[in-house]
Amino acid sequence: MRLLRRLWRDEQGQDLVEYALLMVLIALALTVGMRTLGCAISNVFSNAGANMTVVTT
């Protein structure tokens, strides 16, 4: 029982867990942002390529 009380009050690893969660959230946001940005860039180049083929033919 004393072990459980000591573990409940111990805050030694709390900062590490908070930083790890923050890094996971940042990585998730970057992944979603990059995926959205990648689709937008792909659409721009597809439109540019389609317009170039129309002009040359």
URJOKA-V521381 format. One record per backbone hydrogen bond with DSSP energy under -1.0 kcal/mol. NH is the residue of the N-H (numbers start at 1). CO is the residue of the C=O. If there is no record, write none. Layout:
NH/CO, NH/CO
This chain:
5/1, 6/2, 7/3, 8/4, 9/5, 10/6, 17/13, 18/14, 19/15, 20/16, 21/17, 22/18, 23/19, 24/20, 25/21, 26/22, 27/23, 28/24, 29/25, 30/26, 31/27, 32/28, 33/29, 34/30, 35/31, 36/32, 37/33, 38/34, 39/35, 40/36, 41/37, 42/38, 43/39, 44/40, 45/41, 46/42, 47/43, 48/44, 49/45, 50/46, 51/47, 52/48, 53/49, 54/50, 55/51, 56/52, 57/53
